[in-house]
Amino acid sequence: MQRINEIVEEELGHLDAGLSDDQKAKVAKAIEKAVIRGMLEGQHRAVDTCSDFSEAEQDTAHKIRTEIRRRNDALIANLSALR
């Protein structure tokens, strides 16, 4: 998660130096929200892909879906803790 903070700080460094600390904090929060929304969209797409398997493969697909959700939930919790 530290790496995400580094990326946000790096991108903020590319913005106009005239931004106040409050404005930079708002931009950082917007970036964080965008990352979380992107991760959720990726999770939904991955889970949807797992639904396209034959009935014989559904047990394995269910295990994959569960693991995708578990890992993304942990990632989102960690991203939220960075606030």
C-alpha positions in Angstrom: 0.0 0.0 0.0 3.0 2.3 0.5 3.6 2.1 -3.2 0.2 3.5 -3.9 0.9 6.5 -1.7 4.2 7.0 -3.5 2.4 6.9 -6.9 -0.2 9.4 -5.6 2.5 11.7 -4.3 4.4 11.4 -7.6 1.4 12.3 -9.6 0.6 15.2 -7.3 4.1 16.5 -8.0 3.2 16.8 -11.7 0.3 19.2 -10.8 0.6 23.0 -10.8 2.8 24.0 -7.8 0.2 26.7 -7.0 -2.2 24.2 -5.4 -2.8 24.7 -1.7 -2.4 21.8 0.7 -6.2 21.5 1.0 -6.5 21.3 -2.8 -3.7 18.6 -3.0 -5.5 16.6 -0.3 -8.7 16.7 -2.3 -6.9 15.6 -5.4 -5.2 12.8 -3.5 -8.6 11.6 -2.2 -10.1 11.7 -5.7 -7.2 9.6 -7.0 -7.7 7.1 -4.2 -11.5 6.9 -4.9 -10.7 6.3 -8.6 -8.3 3.5 -7.8 -10.8 1.8 -5.5 -13.6 2.1 -8.2 -11.2 0.7 -10.8 -10.4 -2.2 -8.6 -14.0 -2.9 -8.0 -14.8 -2.8 -11.7 -11.9 -5.2 -12.3 -13.2 -7.5 -9.6 -16.7 -7.5 -11.1 -15.3 -8.4 -14.6 -13.1 -11.2 -13.2 -16.1 -12.7 -11.3 -18.3 -12.4 -14.3 -15.7 -14.3 -16.4 -15.7 -17.1 -13.8 -19.5 -17.5 -14.5 -18.9 -18.5 -18.1 -17.6 -22.0 -17.3 -19.3 -25.4 -17.9 -21.2 -27.0 -15.0 -18.4 -29.4 -14.5 -16.0 -26.5 -13.9 -18.3 -24.5 -11.7 -16.8 -25.7 -8.4 -13.4 -24.5 -9.5 -14.9 -21.3 -10.8 -16.6 -20.7 -7.5 -13.4 -21.1 -5.6 -11.7 -18.6 -8.0 -14.5 -16.1 -7.6 -14.3 -16.4 -3.8 -10.5 -15.8 -3.8 -10.8 -12.8 -6.1 -13.4 -11.2 -3.9 -11.4 -12.0 -0.7 -8.2 -10.5 -2.1 -9.9 -7.4 -3.5 -11.7 -6.8 -0.3 -8.4 -6.9 1.6 -6.9 -4.5 -0.9 -9.8 -2.1 -0.6 -9.6 -2.3 3.2 -5.9 -1.5 3.0 -6.5 1.4 0.6 -9.2 2.8 2.9 -6.8 2.6 5.8 -4.3 4.9 4.0 -6.7 7.8 4.5 
